[in-house]
Amino acid sequence: MNIFPANFTGRKRIMPIRQTEAAECGLASLAMVANWHGHEVDLNMLRQRFGVSARGMSLRQLMQTADAMHLLTRPLKLDLKGLPMLHVPAILHWDLNHFVVLEQVEGERAHIIDPAGSARWYEFEELGKHFSGVALELRPSGDFEPVRAKRRLRFTDLWSGITGFRRALAQTIILSIVMQTYVLATPFYLRSAVDEALPALDNSLLVTLALGFAALALIGAGASVLRKFVLLSSGAALSFGITSNLGRRLTRLPIAWFEKRKVGDILTRFQSVLPIQKFLIQSAPLALIDGCLSLLTLAMMLVTAPPLAAVTLVGLLVYAALRLVLLRDERVREADYVKALGREQGALIETLRGMVTLRLAGREAMRHAYWQNRLTEALGARYLHERTKAWHETAKTLIPAVELVIVIYLAMRASMAGALSLGTLFAYLAYRQQFVQAGQSLLDEAVELRLLDLHLEQLADIAHTEEDLGFSEPLMQPSFEGRIALRNVHFSYGPQEPLVLAGIDLTITPGEHVALTGPSGSGKSTLAKIILGLIDPIEGQVLIDGRPLPQYGRRAFRQHVAAVLQDDVLYAGSIADNVASFEDVDMDWLRECLKAAAIFDDVETMPMRHHTLVGDMGSTLSGGQRQRILLARALYRRPEVLLLDEGTAHLDLEHEALVSGAIAKLGITRIVIAHRPETIAAADRVVRLVAGKMVES
């Protein structure tokens, strides 16, 4: 493997784009090819324009999307021998369920960029185990126009609302300048002591110099301590502010955003806050100081010994060239590591969540092997990342060492010729040390800034995704009658996906008890989410009291609605905390809700009663108990509309009858999704869905 990734052949390289949704490998691959051809758009913009369902894209859908971007496509069926004949970059079908980009073919190997993994060379023998035999060539059409429409996340977007940051930044810069005053003054001390005090044997001058520079040293040390305190306090405040802003933004994103991403990937996005915070608080001020210090020390070196300064400057330029050569590889390796870390964390979380399933199936060893493979991938990616860093760390030490040998050789020759005094040499070496340190630090911080693009892209997936539309709609309405109507509602999970619901017309009157039934996969849960305003129909509308739901306001509507959905969870805390949604508990109403949900007697037999902890996502409770507590939580809100998606499926008939009777006494509107005949029979009206259509009412 070539450890130096520079493209000395002049061939244009593809910058890898990582998929952020679980099933957008096709769109990410298309984005890489389009960017290579000059259509520079980011994945988020393509996602908003074309959209990808959680089921991914077919080859036909990929071709349609490419056509909309004015790219000509040619699908091909071929074997490995045909790969060298492909017009690259091309998209390959991979493992029968994935898309990757073929960047280059050399002899019996090919360079593959995996949007869900890494970029690497595959020998044909190994590639044949993954390549499905289908490729897609892409070329610009006649009306293709290069664009630059990437939307970047700016640093200022992250610290909005964080007070005191600019003041802390200014304090850091001022204290750094005070520290550098001592650093810049040190060569004067060396030169004066050696060239003036020592030849004249002037002890008083030496004492004066020593005391003066000792005072400067104390001032510099004090400034260093104060700067560390400022960095600690402002760093913590900035990290909290950025993370808090992102957390708030995260909770306001559409539900579909979470359905298309894995938990591990979302967690790694929050980990990207730390390098950004470190750069803003530490590296950015230091870069400013290092830049100024480099110029000042270079000027002093040129004044002191111009020939030696030229040698030192060339050494720094060589280091800069090497950092530039390694920059792309560093960025790719870091991106690979972040992605691999997300997969490893996701695999661990899934393993912990499904421990009971693993135990019952006896698949602990297989699952451990799966997680271990993800861990190996993460450690391997980290090794490659650290190996790339090791090259520039070696160069950081080696280049100045070689340069110093040359400088000392030339300096001794000049001293022997009487052209350079000993004090001047000492001063130059002091300036040279400061210049090299400041210059290398400045270059490292510049590279760090470029590498931050990766972390900014991670956070941009949260910051640039539009909020749920409900947050821009009315929060409250003066009245609520409770009449819900659906008019010609159609829905699909993607622009090119089949319809899940088609032509739904349904009216639910206040106080009515409606049962939605039908085969699994007929669209019942999707219809429930549309009624609740969690997803929007692609055609038709939902009316609340005769007004379109967006006009009435989704959040205003939800103030009158409660629901128990199939994937609802309990949070770590007590039963009372969960029922009251972690607000101040009205104990009398809590007991009434527990009784209505037929869980009161169970809670009373527990050692801590309603203070009993439910464990991780309700792990200490039975399935029926969890469902009844979820029902009590819904009733605690005093809803006027209650929607239950299999909300009593875990209850026996006796408990279900008790719950149904208690809710009926409340006189509220009930929308129940059910399969059990007894649950359906209790409804005032039954609506049956088959293949997304109402066939019986």
C-alpha positions as CSV (number, residue, x, y, z in Angstrom):
1,M,0.0,0.0,0.0
2,N,1.3,3.4,-0.9
3,I,1.8,5.4,2.3
4,F,2.2,8.7,0.4
5,P,-1.2,9.5,-1.1
6,A,-0.1,12.4,-3.2
7,N,-1.3,12.3,-6.7
8,F,1.9,13.1,-8.6
9,T,0.4,11.7,-11.9
10,G,-1.9,14.7,-12.1
11,R,-5.0,12.5,-12.1
12,K,-8.0,14.1,-10.5
13,R,-9.0,12.4,-7.2
14,I,-12.4,11.8,-5.7
15,M,-13.0,13.2,-2.2
16,P,-15.0,10.5,-0.4
17,I,-18.5,11.5,0.8
18,R,-19.8,9.4,3.7
19,Q,-23.5,8.4,3.9
20,T,-25.2,9.6,7.0
21,E,-28.5,7.8,6.6
22,A,-28.6,4.0,6.8
23,A,-29.8,3.5,3.2
24,E,-28.4,6.4,1.2
25,C,-25.3,4.7,-0.3
26,G,-26.7,5.3,-3.8
27,L,-27.2,9.0,-3.3
28,A,-23.7,9.3,-1.6
29,S,-22.1,7.5,-4.5
30,L,-23.8,9.7,-7.0
31,A,-22.8,12.8,-5.0
32,M,-19.1,11.7,-5.3
33,V,-19.3,11.2,-9.0
34,A,-21.2,14.5,-9.5
35,N,-18.6,16.4,-7.4
36,W,-15.8,14.9,-9.5
37,H,-17.5,16.2,-12.6
38,G,-17.8,19.7,-11.1
39,H,-21.3,19.5,-9.8
40,E,-20.2,20.4,-6.2
41,V,-23.2,19.9,-3.9
42,D,-23.3,18.4,-0.5
43,L,-25.2,15.3,0.4
44,N,-27.7,17.2,2.6
45,M,-28.8,19.4,-0.4
46,L,-29.2,16.3,-2.6
47,R,-31.2,14.6,0.2
48,Q,-33.6,17.5,0.4
49,R,-33.9,17.7,-3.3
50,F,-34.4,14.0,-4.1
51,G,-35.1,12.3,-0.9
52,V,-34.3,8.7,0.0
53,S,-36.5,6.4,1.9
54,A,-35.3,4.1,4.6
55,R,-35.5,1.3,2.0
56,G,-32.7,2.8,-0.1
57,M,-32.5,3.3,-3.9
58,S,-32.8,0.8,-6.8
59,L,-30.6,1.1,-9.9
60,R,-33.5,2.5,-11.8
61,Q,-34.1,5.2,-9.1
62,L,-30.4,6.0,-9.1
63,M,-30.5,6.5,-12.9
64,Q,-33.5,8.7,-12.6
65,T,-31.8,10.8,-10.0
66,A,-28.7,11.1,-12.1
67,D,-30.8,12.2,-15.1
68,A,-32.3,15.0,-12.9
69,M,-28.7,16.2,-12.3
70,H,-28.0,16.2,-16.1
71,L,-25.7,13.1,-16.0
72,L,-26.0,10.5,-18.8
73,T,-26.1,7.0,-17.5
74,R,-25.3,3.6,-19.0
75,P,-26.1,0.5,-16.9
76,L,-23.8,-2.5,-17.7
77,K,-23.7,-6.1,-16.8
78,L,-20.1,-7.4,-16.8
79,D,-17.6,-9.5,-15.0
80,L,-14.2,-8.5,-13.5
81,K,-12.5,-8.6,-16.9
82,G,-14.7,-5.8,-18.0
83,L,-13.8,-3.4,-15.2
84,P,-10.8,-1.9,-17.0
85,M,-13.0,-0.9,-19.9
86,L,-15.4,1.1,-17.7
87,H,-15.5,4.9,-17.9
88,V,-14.5,5.9,-14.4
89,P,-15.5,7.1,-11.9
90,A,-18.4,4.6,-12.1
91,I,-20.8,3.2,-9.6
92,L,-20.8,-0.5,-8.8
93,H,-23.4,-2.7,-7.2
94,W,-21.9,-4.3,-4.1
95,D,-22.9,-7.3,-2.0
96,L,-26.3,-7.3,-3.7
97,N,-27.6,-4.5,-1.4
98,H,-25.1,-1.6,-1.6
99,F,-23.5,0.9,-4.0
100,V,-19.8,2.0,-4.1
101,V,-17.7,4.1,-6.4
102,L,-15.0,2.6,-8.7
103,E,-12.4,5.3,-8.9
104,Q,-9.5,3.6,-10.7
105,V,-8.4,0.3,-12.1
106,E,-4.7,-0.7,-12.3
107,G,-3.9,-4.1,-13.6
108,E,-5.6,-6.7,-11.4
109,R,-6.7,-4.4,-8.7
110,A,-9.3,-1.6,-8.3
111,H,-9.6,1.4,-6.0
112,I,-13.1,1.4,-4.4
113,I,-14.6,4.2,-2.3
114,D,-17.3,2.8,0.0
115,P,-19.7,5.6,1.3
116,A,-20.4,3.4,4.3
117,G,-16.8,2.4,4.9
118,S,-13.4,3.4,3.6
119,A,-11.4,3.9,0.4
120,R,-9.0,1.1,-0.4
121,W,-7.5,-1.0,-3.1
122,Y,-9.1,-4.4,-3.8
123,E,-7.3,-7.2,-5.6
124,F,-9.7,-8.7,-8.3
125,E,-9.9,-12.0,-6.3
126,E,-11.2,-10.2,-3.2
127,L,-13.3,-7.7,-5.3
128,G,-15.1,-10.7,-7.0
129,K,-16.6,-11.7,-3.6
130,H,-18.4,-8.3,-3.4
131,F,-19.1,-7.1,-6.9
132,S,-22.6,-8.1,-8.0
133,G,-21.8,-7.8,-11.7
134,V,-23.7,-4.6,-12.4
135,A,-22.1,-1.2,-13.0
136,L,-23.3,2.3,-13.9
137,E,-21.3,4.6,-16.1
138,L,-22.0,8.4,-15.7
139,R,-21.0,11.2,-18.0
140,P,-22.1,14.9,-18.1
141,S,-24.9,15.6,-20.6
142,G,-24.9,18.5,-23.0
143,D,-26.9,20.7,-20.6
144,F,-24.7,19.7,-17.6
145,E,-23.4,22.8,-15.8
146,P,-20.7,22.8,-13.1
147,V,-22.0,24.4,-9.9
148,R,-20.6,25.2,-6.5
149,A,-23.5,25.0,-4.1
150,K,-22.1,23.3,-1.0
151,R,-23.5,24.7,2.2
152,R,-20.9,24.7,4.9
153,L,-21.4,25.0,8.6
154,R,-19.7,28.0,10.0
155,F,-18.1,28.3,13.4
156,T,-20.4,31.3,14.2
157,D,-23.4,29.0,13.6
158,L,-22.3,26.9,16.6
159,W,-21.7,29.6,19.3
160,S,-24.9,31.6,18.7
161,G,-26.4,32.4,22.0
162,I,-23.2,31.6,24.0
163,T,-22.3,34.7,26.0
164,G,-18.7,35.6,27.0
165,F,-17.0,33.6,24.2
166,R,-15.5,36.6,22.4
167,R,-14.3,38.1,25.8
168,A,-12.7,34.8,26.7
169,L,-11.0,34.7,23.2
170,A,-9.7,38.2,23.7
171,Q,-8.4,37.4,27.1
172,T,-6.6,34.3,25.8
173,I,-5.0,36.3,23.0
174,I,-3.8,39.1,25.4
175,L,-2.4,36.6,27.9
176,S,-0.6,34.7,25.1
177,I,1.0,38.0,23.9
178,V,2.3,38.6,27.5
179,M,3.7,35.1,27.5
180,Q,5.4,35.6,24.1
181,T,7.0,38.9,25.4
182,Y,9.3,36.8,27.6
183,V,10.0,34.4,24.8
184,L,11.0,37.2,22.4
185,A,13.1,38.9,25.0
186,T,15.2,35.9,26.0
187,P,17.6,36.1,23.0
188,F,18.4,39.7,24.0
189,Y,19.4,38.4,27.4
190,L,21.7,35.8,25.8
191,R,23.2,38.3,23.4
192,S,23.8,41.0,26.0
193,A,25.2,38.6,28.6
194,V,27.6,37.0,26.2
195,D,28.7,39.9,24.0
196,E,28.5,42.7,26.6
197,A,28.7,41.5,30.2
198,L,31.0,38.6,29.7
199,P,33.8,40.4,27.8
200,A,33.7,43.4,30.1
201,L,33.5,41.2,33.2
202,D,30.7,43.6,34.3
203,N,29.0,41.8,37.2
204,S,26.5,44.6,37.9
205,L,25.3,44.5,34.3
206,L,24.9,40.7,34.5
207,V,22.9,41.0,37.8
208,T,20.7,43.7,36.3
209,L,20.0,41.6,33.2
210,A,19.3,38.5,35.3
211,L,16.8,40.4,37.6
212,G,15.1,42.0,34.6
213,F,14.6,38.8,32.7
214,A,13.7,36.9,35.9
215,A,10.8,39.4,36.4
216,L,9.8,38.8,32.8
217,A,9.8,35.1,33.4
218,L,7.5,35.5,36.4
219,I,5.2,37.6,34.5
220,G,5.1,35.1,31.6
221,A,4.5,32.2,34.1
222,G,1.7,34.1,35.7
223,A,0.1,34.8,32.3
224,S,0.5,31.1,31.5
225,V,-1.4,30.1,34.6
226,L,-4.2,32.7,34.0
227,R,-4.5,31.6,30.4
228,K,-5.0,27.9,31.5
229,F,-7.7,29.0,33.8
230,V,-9.4,31.0,31.1
231,L,-9.1,28.0,28.7
232,L,-10.6,25.7,31.2
233,S,-13.6,27.8,32.1
234,S,-14.3,29.1,28.6
235,G,-13.7,25.7,27.1
236,A,-16.3,24.1,29.4
237,A,-18.7,26.9,28.7
238,L,-18.3,26.7,24.9
239,S,-18.5,22.9,24.9
240,F,-21.7,23.1,27.0
241,G,-23.2,25.8,24.8
242,I,-22.4,24.1,21.5
243,T,-23.6,20.7,22.7
244,S,-26.7,22.2,24.3
245,N,-27.6,24.0,21.0
246,L,-27.1,20.9,19.0
247,G,-29.1,18.9,21.6
248,R,-32.0,21.3,21.3
249,R,-31.8,21.2,17.5
250,L,-31.7,17.4,17.6
251,T,-34.9,17.2,19.6
252,R,-36.7,19.5,17.0
253,L,-35.8,17.4,13.9
254,P,-38.4,15.5,12.0
255,I,-39.1,11.9,13.1
256,A,-38.0,10.6,9.7
257,W,-34.5,11.9,10.4
258,F,-34.1,9.5,13.3
259,E,-35.7,6.6,11.4
260,K,-33.0,6.8,8.8
261,R,-30.0,6.9,11.1
262,K,-28.3,4.6,13.6
263,V,-27.8,5.6,17.2
264,G,-24.1,5.0,17.0
265,D,-23.7,7.4,14.1
266,I,-25.7,10.1,16.0
267,L,-23.5,9.7,19.0
268,T,-20.3,10.2,17.0
269,R,-21.7,13.5,15.8
270,F,-21.8,14.8,19.3
271,Q,-18.3,13.7,19.8
272,S,-17.3,16.0,17.0
273,V,-18.0,18.9,19.4
274,L,-14.7,18.3,21.3
275,P,-12.2,18.9,18.5
276,I,-14.1,22.0,17.4
277,Q,-14.2,23.4,20.9
278,K,-10.5,22.7,21.3
279,F,-9.7,24.5,18.1
280,L,-11.8,27.6,18.9
281,I,-10.6,28.0,22.4
282,Q,-7.0,26.8,22.1
283,S,-5.7,26.4,18.6
284,A,-7.3,29.5,17.0
285,P,-5.8,32.0,19.4
286,L,-2.5,30.2,19.3
287,A,-2.5,30.2,15.5
288,L,-2.8,34.0,15.6
289,I,0.0,34.3,18.1
290,D,2.1,31.7,16.3
291,G,1.6,33.6,13.0
292,C,2.7,36.9,14.5
293,L,5.6,35.2,16.4
294,S,6.8,33.5,13.2
295,L,6.9,36.8,11.3
296,L,8.7,38.6,14.1
297,T,11.3,35.9,14.7
298,L,11.9,35.5,11.0
299,A,12.5,39.2,10.8
300,M,14.9,39.0,13.7
301,M,16.7,36.0,12.1
302,L,17.1,37.9,8.8
303,V,18.5,40.9,10.7
304,T,20.8,38.7,12.8
305,A,22.1,36.2,10.2
306,P,20.4,36.2,6.8
307,P,22.2,33.1,5.3
308,L,21.3,31.0,8.3
309,A,17.7,32.3,8.2
310,A,17.4,31.1,4.6
311,V,18.4,27.6,5.6
312,T,15.9,27.6,8.5
313,L,13.1,28.9,6.3
314,V,13.7,26.2,3.7
315,G,13.5,23.6,6.4
316,L,10.1,24.9,7.5
317,L,8.9,25.0,3.8
318,V,9.9,21.4,3.4
319,Y,7.8,20.5,6.5
320,A,4.9,22.5,5.1
321,A,5.1,20.6,1.8
322,L,5.0,17.3,3.5
323,R,2.0,18.3,5.6
324,L,0.2,19.3,2.4
325,V,1.1,15.9,0.8
326,L,-0.3,14.0,3.7
327,L,-3.4,16.3,4.2
328,R,-5.8,14.3,2.0
329,D,-4.8,11.0,3.4
330,E,-5.1,12.3,7.0
331,R,-8.6,13.6,6.2
332,V,-9.7,10.3,4.6
333,R,-8.2,8.2,7.5
334,E,-9.9,10.4,10.1
335,A,-13.2,10.1,8.3
336,D,-12.8,6.3,8.1
337,Y,-12.1,6.2,11.8
338,V,-15.1,8.3,12.8
339,K,-17.4,6.2,10.6
340,A,-16.0,2.9,11.9
341,L,-16.3,4.1,15.5
342,G,-20.0,4.9,14.9
343,R,-20.6,1.4,13.5
344,E,-18.8,-0.2,16.6
345,Q,-20.8,1.9,19.0
346,G,-24.0,1.1,17.2
347,A,-23.3,-2.6,17.3
348,L,-22.6,-2.5,21.0
349,I,-25.8,-0.6,21.7
350,E,-27.8,-3.1,19.6
351,T,-26.2,-5.9,21.5
352,L,-27.0,-4.5,24.9
353,R,-30.6,-3.7,23.8
354,G,-31.2,-7.3,22.5
355,M,-29.5,-9.3,25.3
356,V,-32.6,-11.3,26.1
357,T,-33.1,-12.2,22.5
358,L,-29.5,-13.4,22.2
359,R,-29.8,-15.4,25.4
360,L,-32.9,-17.2,24.2
361,A,-31.5,-17.9,20.8
362,G,-28.1,-18.9,22.2
363,R,-26.4,-16.5,19.8
364,E,-24.1,-14.7,22.3
365,A,-20.9,-15.9,20.7
366,M,-22.1,-15.0,17.2
367,R,-23.1,-11.5,18.3
368,H,-19.9,-11.1,20.2
369,A,-18.0,-12.0,17.0
370,Y,-20.1,-9.4,15.0
371,W,-19.3,-6.7,17.5
372,Q,-15.7,-7.8,17.7
373,N,-15.4,-7.4,13.9
374,R,-16.8,-3.9,14.2
375,L,-14.3,-3.2,17.0
376,T,-11.5,-4.6,14.8
377,E,-12.5,-2.3,12.0
378,A,-12.5,0.7,14.3
379,L,-9.1,-0.1,15.7
380,G,-7.8,-0.8,12.2
381,A,-9.0,2.6,11.0
382,R,-7.5,4.2,14.1
383,Y,-4.2,2.4,13.4
384,L,-4.1,3.7,9.8
385,H,-5.0,7.2,11.1
386,E,-2.2,7.2,13.7
387,R,0.2,5.7,11.2
388,T,-0.4,8.7,8.9
389,K,0.1,11.0,11.8
390,A,3.4,9.2,12.7
391,W,4.9,10.2,9.4
392,H,4.4,13.9,9.9
393,E,5.5,13.6,13.6
394,T,8.7,12.0,12.4
395,A,9.1,14.7,9.8
396,K,8.4,17.3,12.5
397,T,11.5,16.0,14.4
398,L,13.7,15.0,11.6
399,I,13.6,18.0,9.3
400,P,14.5,20.6,12.1
401,A,17.3,18.2,13.2
402,V,18.8,18.1,9.8
403,E,18.3,21.8,9.3
404,L,20.0,22.5,12.7
405,V,23.0,20.4,11.7
406,I,23.4,22.5,8.6
407,V,22.9,25.8,10.5
408,I,25.5,25.0,13.1
409,Y,28.0,23.9,10.4
410,L,27.5,27.2,8.5
411,A,27.6,29.2,11.8
412,M,30.8,27.7,12.9
413,R,32.4,28.4,9.5
414,A,31.2,32.0,9.8
415,S,32.5,32.2,13.4
416,M,35.9,30.9,12.3
417,A,36.0,33.5,9.6
418,G,35.2,36.2,12.2
419,A,31.9,37.0,10.5
420,L,29.6,35.9,13.4
421,S,30.1,36.6,17.1
422,L,29.3,34.0,19.7
423,G,26.6,36.1,21.3
424,T,25.0,36.7,17.9
425,L,25.0,32.9,17.3
426,F,23.3,32.3,20.6
427,A,20.7,34.9,19.8
428,Y,20.1,33.4,16.4
429,L,19.7,29.9,17.8
430,A,17.2,31.2,20.3
431,Y,15.3,33.0,17.6
432,R,15.5,29.9,15.3
433,Q,14.1,27.7,18.0
434,Q,11.1,30.0,18.5
435,F,10.6,30.4,14.7
436,V,10.6,26.6,14.1
437,Q,8.3,25.9,17.0
438,A,5.9,28.7,16.1
439,G,6.0,27.9,12.4
440,Q,5.4,24.2,12.8
441,S,2.6,24.9,15.3
442,L,1.0,27.4,12.8
443,L,1.2,24.7,10.0
444,D,-0.3,22.1,12.3
445,E,-3.1,24.4,13.3
446,A,-3.8,25.2,9.6
447,V,-4.0,21.4,8.9
448,E,-6.2,21.0,12.0
449,L,-8.5,23.6,10.6
450,R,-8.8,21.7,7.3
451,L,-9.5,18.5,9.2
452,L,-12.2,20.2,11.1
453,D,-14.3,20.2,7.9
454,L,-15.0,16.5,8.7
455,H,-16.4,17.4,12.1
456,L,-18.3,20.3,10.8
457,E,-19.9,18.1,8.2
458,Q,-20.8,15.7,11.0
459,L,-22.6,18.5,12.9
460,A,-24.0,20.0,9.7
461,D,-26.2,16.9,9.4
462,I,-28.0,18.1,12.5
463,A,-27.6,21.9,12.1
464,H,-28.7,22.1,8.5
465,T,-31.6,19.7,8.6
466,E,-34.8,21.7,8.6
467,E,-36.7,21.5,11.9
468,D,-40.0,19.7,12.2
469,L,-42.6,22.0,10.6
470,G,-44.7,22.0,13.8
471,F,-42.2,24.3,15.5
472,S,-43.0,27.1,13.1
473,E,-46.8,26.7,13.5
474,P,-49.2,28.0,16.1
475,L,-48.6,26.6,19.6
476,M,-52.0,27.2,21.0
477,Q,-55.6,27.7,19.7
478,P,-58.5,29.2,21.6
479,S,-60.8,26.2,21.2
480,F,-60.8,22.6,20.3
481,E,-64.0,20.7,19.3
482,G,-62.2,17.5,18.3
483,R,-63.4,16.9,14.8
484,I,-60.7,15.1,12.7
485,A,-61.0,14.6,9.0
486,L,-58.7,13.1,6.3
487,R,-59.4,14.2,2.7
488,N,-57.9,12.2,-0.2
489,V,-54.8,11.4,1.8
490,H,-51.9,9.7,-0.1
491,F,-48.5,8.8,1.3
492,S,-45.3,7.1,0.3
493,Y,-41.9,7.0,1.9
494,G,-40.0,8.4,-1.0
495,P,-40.6,10.2,-4.4
496,Q,-40.1,6.9,-6.3
497,E,-41.5,4.6,-3.7
498,P,-44.9,2.9,-4.0
499,L,-47.9,4.4,-2.2
500,V,-48.5,3.2,1.4
501,L,-51.8,5.0,1.6
502,A,-54.0,6.0,-1.3
503,G,-57.2,8.1,-1.4
504,I,-58.0,7.9,2.3
505,D,-61.2,9.8,3.3
506,L,-62.2,9.5,6.9
507,T,-64.0,11.7,9.4
508,I,-63.9,11.1,13.2
509,T,-66.4,13.0,15.3
510,P,-65.8,14.1,18.9
511,G,-66.3,11.3,21.4
512,E,-66.4,8.6,18.7
513,H,-64.6,5.2,19.2
514,V,-63.1,4.2,15.9
515,A,-61.1,0.9,15.3
516,L,-58.6,0.7,12.5
517,T,-57.9,-2.8,11.4
518,G,-56.5,-4.7,8.5
519,P,-53.6,-7.0,7.5
520,S,-50.1,-6.2,8.8
521,G,-48.4,-3.7,6.4
522,S,-51.6,-2.2,5.2
523,G,-50.8,1.3,6.4
524,K,-52.5,1.5,9.8
525,S,-49.5,2.8,11.8
526,T,-48.6,5.2,9.0
527,L,-52.2,6.5,9.0
528,A,-51.9,7.0,12.8
529,K,-48.6,9.0,12.4
530,I,-50.3,11.2,9.8
531,I,-53.2,11.9,12.1
532,L,-50.8,12.8,14.8
533,G,-48.8,15.1,12.5
534,L,-45.6,13.1,12.8
535,I,-45.4,12.7,9.0
536,D,-47.1,14.6,6.2
537,P,-49.2,13.2,3.4
538,I,-47.7,13.7,-0.1
539,E,-51.2,14.5,-1.3
540,G,-54.5,15.4,0.5
541,Q,-54.8,17.0,3.9
542,V,-55.7,16.5,7.5
543,L,-58.3,18.8,8.9
544,I,-58.8,19.7,12.6
545,D,-62.1,21.4,13.3
546,G,-62.3,22.1,9.6
547,R,-58.9,23.7,9.4
548,P,-55.8,22.2,7.7
549,L,-53.5,20.7,10.4
550,P,-50.5,23.0,9.5
551,Q,-52.8,26.0,9.9
552,Y,-54.2,24.8,13.1
553,G,-50.7,23.9,14.4
554,R,-49.4,20.4,15.0
555,R,-48.2,21.2,18.5
556,A,-51.5,23.0,19.3
557,F,-53.3,19.8,18.2
558,R,-51.0,17.6,20.2
559,Q,-51.9,19.5,23.4
560,H,-55.3,17.8,23.1
561,V,-54.0,14.4,22.0
562,A,-52.2,11.5,23.7
563,A,-51.0,8.3,22.1
564,V,-49.5,4.9,22.9
565,L,-47.5,3.7,19.9
566,Q,-45.9,0.4,19.2
567,D,-42.3,1.7,19.8
568,D,-43.0,3.9,22.8
569,V,-40.5,3.6,25.6
570,L,-40.1,4.3,29.3
571,Y,-37.2,6.4,30.6
572,A,-34.8,5.7,33.4
573,G,-36.6,6.9,36.6
574,S,-39.5,6.0,38.8
575,I,-43.0,5.0,37.7
576,A,-44.3,8.4,38.9
577,D,-41.6,10.2,36.9
578,N,-42.6,8.4,33.7
579,V,-46.3,8.8,34.2
580,A,-46.0,12.5,34.9
581,S,-43.3,12.9,32.1
582,F,-40.8,14.0,34.8
583,E,-42.8,17.1,35.9
584,D,-44.2,17.9,39.3
585,V,-46.5,15.0,40.2
586,D,-50.2,15.5,41.0
587,M,-50.5,12.4,43.3
588,D,-54.3,12.3,43.2
589,W,-54.5,12.4,39.4
590,L,-51.5,9.9,39.2
591,R,-53.5,7.4,41.2
592,E,-56.6,7.9,39.0
593,C,-54.6,7.3,35.9
594,L,-52.9,4.2,37.3
595,K,-56.4,2.8,38.2
596,A,-57.8,3.6,34.8
597,A,-54.8,1.8,33.2
598,A,-55.4,-1.2,35.6
599,I,-51.9,-1.0,36.9
600,F,-52.6,0.6,40.3
601,D,-52.9,-2.7,42.2
602,D,-49.6,-3.9,40.7
603,V,-47.8,-0.7,41.7
604,E,-49.1,-0.9,45.3
605,T,-47.6,-4.4,45.7
606,M,-44.1,-3.1,44.7
607,P,-41.8,-2.3,47.6
608,M,-41.4,1.4,46.7
609,R,-44.9,1.7,45.0
610,H,-45.0,4.6,42.6
611,H,-41.4,5.5,43.4
612,T,-40.2,2.1,42.0
613,L,-37.5,2.5,39.4
614,V,-38.5,1.1,36.0
615,G,-34.9,0.3,34.9
616,D,-33.4,0.9,31.5
617,M,-36.4,1.4,29.2
618,G,-38.7,-0.4,31.6
619,S,-36.5,-3.5,31.8
620,T,-37.7,-4.4,35.4
621,L,-41.3,-4.6,34.3
622,S,-43.3,-7.1,32.4
623,G,-44.6,-6.3,28.9
624,G,-48.1,-5.9,30.1
625,Q,-47.0,-3.6,33.0
626,R,-44.9,-1.5,30.7
627,Q,-47.9,-1.0,28.3
628,R,-50.2,-0.1,31.1
629,I,-47.8,2.5,32.5
630,L,-47.5,3.9,29.0
631,L,-51.3,4.1,28.9
632,A,-51.4,5.8,32.3
633,R,-48.8,8.3,31.0
634,A,-51.1,9.1,28.0
635,L,-54.2,9.5,30.3
636,Y,-52.2,11.7,32.7
637,R,-52.2,14.4,30.0
638,R,-56.0,14.6,30.2
639,P,-56.4,14.2,26.5
640,E,-59.5,14.8,24.5
641,V,-58.3,12.4,21.8
642,L,-56.6,9.1,22.6
643,L,-54.8,7.1,19.9
644,L,-53.7,3.5,20.7
645,D,-51.6,1.6,18.2
646,E,-51.9,-1.9,19.6
647,G,-51.9,-0.1,22.9
648,T,-53.5,-3.0,24.7
649,A,-52.0,-5.9,22.7
650,H,-50.0,-7.1,25.7
651,L,-52.9,-7.2,28.1
652,D,-55.1,-10.2,28.8
653,L,-58.8,-9.9,28.0
654,E,-59.7,-9.2,31.7
655,H,-57.3,-6.3,32.0
656,E,-58.2,-5.0,28.5
657,A,-61.9,-4.9,29.5
658,L,-61.1,-3.0,32.6
659,V,-59.0,-0.5,30.7
660,S,-61.5,-0.1,28.0
661,G,-64.3,0.5,30.5
662,A,-62.3,3.1,32.4
663,I,-61.4,5.0,29.3
664,A,-65.0,4.9,28.0
665,K,-66.2,6.7,31.1
666,L,-63.9,9.6,30.2
667,G,-66.0,10.3,27.1
668,I,-63.0,11.1,24.9
669,T,-62.4,10.3,21.3
670,R,-60.6,7.0,20.8
671,I,-58.8,5.8,17.7
672,V,-57.6,2.2,18.2
673,I,-55.4,0.2,15.9
674,A,-56.0,-3.5,16.7
675,H,-56.2,-7.1,15.4
676,R,-57.9,-8.7,18.4
677,P,-61.6,-9.3,17.7
678,E,-62.7,-8.3,21.2
679,T,-60.9,-4.9,20.9
680,I,-62.5,-4.3,17.4
681,A,-66.0,-5.3,18.6
682,A,-65.9,-2.6,21.3
683,A,-65.6,0.2,18.8
684,D,-68.5,2.4,17.5
685,R,-67.1,2.1,14.0
686,V,-64.6,-0.1,12.2
687,V,-62.4,1.1,9.4
688,R,-60.6,-1.6,7.5
689,L,-57.4,-1.0,5.4
690,V,-56.1,-3.3,2.8
691,A,-53.0,-2.4,0.8
692,G,-53.3,1.3,1.8
693,K,-56.9,1.7,0.8
694,M,-60.1,1.9,2.8
695,V,-62.2,-1.1,1.5
696,E,-64.7,-1.3,4.3
697,S,-66.1,1.1,6.9
